[in-house]
Amino acid sequence: MAFWKGLSKPIVGLAPMDGVTDQAMRFITAKYGQPAVIFTEFINVEHVAAKPQKLFNRFWFSAIERPIVAQLSGVTPNLFYQLAFVAAYLGFDGVDLNMGCPSRSITHRGGGAGLIGNQELVKEIVFSVRRGLDDWEKGKKIETVVDGKILLAAKATKERSSRVGIKTKKRQKPDLSIKTRPGIKKPIIKDWLGFLASLPVEAIILHGRVLSCGHSGPVDWPIVAQAAEIVHQEGKILLGNGGIKSFKEAKEITNQYRLDGVLIGRGAMGNPWVFDDKKPDKEERFLVMMDHVRYYLDLFGQDNFLDLRKHLAWYSKGFPGASKLRSRLVRVNCYADIERIIGQK
Ligand SMILES: Cc1cc2nc3c(=O)[nH]c(=O)nc-3n(C[C@H](O)[C@H](O)[C@H](O)COP(=O)(O)O)c2cc1C
């Protein structure tokens, strides 16, 4: 069954965040917050083709994160075809296409938000991905679909998944969605969303800021509501996104603007509780933070420790003395340092 249609509303999910929603963050968010749906960081198809071992870190998940959506960015239809097939092979519930990312490393080749308005290329990409997912459903063998280097990485990733019990025996076709913005400098809702809604996708996620606003400034919810009307006419799902900081707000926005739900990004940093508005005390915050640290180190090892510091800072908020503690935690170098600082030893 298509997973998007089966979700109860409001759908409140975890947004994709490059450098943030890695497998450890997603696991902890699922364990303590249970979002309705979880997105991976974007995976750039051209980068993966050049360095397929990236699949290990970015295309790996555990069962608790379901339903989980693999997000792809890039501009090369044939690579989209291959990586959509790989996402299905690895058992993802959905594939999402990034058409909103402002990062220069992606947009300079026309990817991410660079795709906004480029109907010809978007069509080619969407139909390539559809073909990848259909070929998976029809029973094509991965060896006949993907290139040698990607094949090796995909198989290794699958083996790692099966070791932790990800079951992908039954061929289940992932749903397809697109995450985008209302326009580059000003909203072009009728043209852009009307076009996207006419494509064979199950859901659209709209970050309610045009590209030139980046990630800050007010979110244009009336524009998101207009988009929802257009997308609903095609019988598809529309989630809004931008600036939401609580589950209560997520429900209010969904109702007020007649959406199907929203994704929460920065509001979930160091805060898996945002998905049920539980207010953890300091002890609980630290317990979860340490769980996150252990899980992260198991996956990525001490060599990648420094990437954890930002998460430690995000967890240390909202209690007396938090800022002092934060300034110490952003300088730690190992697990023992953290234990010593928070006095849990
Ligand atoms: C650090 C960071 C990384 C992001 N990476 C991605 C990404 O990989 N793919 C994507 O579609 N959006 C990405 N975004 C955008 C978010 O998914 C979301 O649209 C945006 O942050 C607005 O939602 P928020 O205000 O709830 O954070 C990123 C945002 C941030 C702050």
The ligand as an SDF file (V2000), in Angstrom:
LIG
                    3D

 31 33  0  0  0  0  0  0  0  0999 V2000
   21.1720   22.4670    8.3520 C   0  0  0  0  0  0  0  0  0  0  0  0
   20.0590   22.2900    7.3620 C   0  0  0  0  0  0  0  0  0  0  0  0
   20.1700   21.3170    6.3780 C   0  0  0  0  0  0  0  0  0  0  0  0
   19.1400   21.1310    5.4510 C   0  0  0  0  0  0  0  0  0  0  0  0
   19.2440   20.1200    4.5290 N   0  0  0  0  0  0  0  0  0  0  0  0
   18.1950   19.8560    3.6980 C   0  0  0  0  0  0  0  0  0  0  0  0
   18.2100   18.7210    2.8350 C   0  0  0  0  0  0  0  0  0  0  0  0
   19.1350   17.9000    2.8290 O   0  0  0  0  0  0  0  0  0  0  0  0
   17.1530   18.5530    1.9990 N   0  0  0  0  0  0  0  0  0  0  0  0
   16.0660   19.4130    2.0050 C   0  0  0  0  0  0  0  0  0  0  0  0
   15.1310   19.2100    1.2360 O   0  0  0  0  0  0  0  0  0  0  0  0
   16.0230   20.4590    2.8460 N   0  0  0  0  0  0  0  0  0  0  0  0
   17.0370   20.6790    3.6910 C   0  0  0  0  0  0  0  0  0  0  0  0
   16.9460   21.7110    4.5870 N   0  0  0  0  0  0  0  0  0  0  0  0
   15.6960   22.4840    4.6900 C   0  0  0  0  0  0  0  0  0  0  0  0
   14.7670   21.8650    5.7500 C   0  0  0  0  0  0  0  0  0  0  0  0
   14.3240   20.5850    5.3630 O   0  0  0  0  0  0  0  0  0  0  0  0
   13.5500   22.7650    5.9720 C   0  0  0  0  0  0  0  0  0  0  0  0
   12.8940   22.9030    4.7410 O   0  0  0  0  0  0  0  0  0  0  0  0
   13.9280   24.1460    6.5030 C   0  0  0  0  0  0  0  0  0  0  0  0
   14.9090   24.0590    7.5180 O   0  0  0  0  0  0  0  0  0  0  0  0
   12.7000   24.8700    7.0580 C   0  0  0  0  0  0  0  0  0  0  0  0
   12.1050   24.1220    8.0920 O   0  0  0  0  0  0  0  0  0  0  0  0
   12.3860   24.4440    9.6550 P   0  0  0  0  0  0  0  0  0  0  0  0
   12.1600   25.9170    9.8330 O   0  0  0  0  0  0  0  0  0  0  0  0
   11.3940   23.5930   10.4020 O   0  0  0  0  0  0  0  0  0  0  0  0
   13.8100   24.0940    9.9310 O   0  0  0  0  0  0  0  0  0  0  0  0
   17.9740   21.9470    5.5080 C   0  0  0  0  0  0  0  0  0  0  0  0
   17.8730   22.9190    6.4900 C   0  0  0  0  0  0  0  0  0  0  0  0
   18.8830   23.1020    7.4200 C   0  0  0  0  0  0  0  0  0  0  0  0
   18.7280   24.1470    8.4860 C   0  0  0  0  0  0  0  0  0  0  0  0
  1  2  1  0
  2  3  1  0
  2 30  2  0
  3  4  2  0
  4  5  1  0
  4 28  1  0
  5  6  2  0
  6  7  1  0
  6 13  1  0
  7  8  2  0
  7  9  1  0
  9 10  1  0
 10 11  2  0
 10 12  1  0
 12 13  2  0
 13 14  1  0
 14 15  1  0
 14 28  1  0
 15 16  1  0
 16 17  1  0
 16 18  1  0
 18 19  1  0
 18 20  1  0
 20 21  1  0
 20 22  1  0
 22 23  1  0
 23 24  1  0
 24 25  2  0
 24 26  1  0
 24 27  1  0
 28 29  2  0
 29 30  1  0
 30 31  1  0
M  END
$$$$
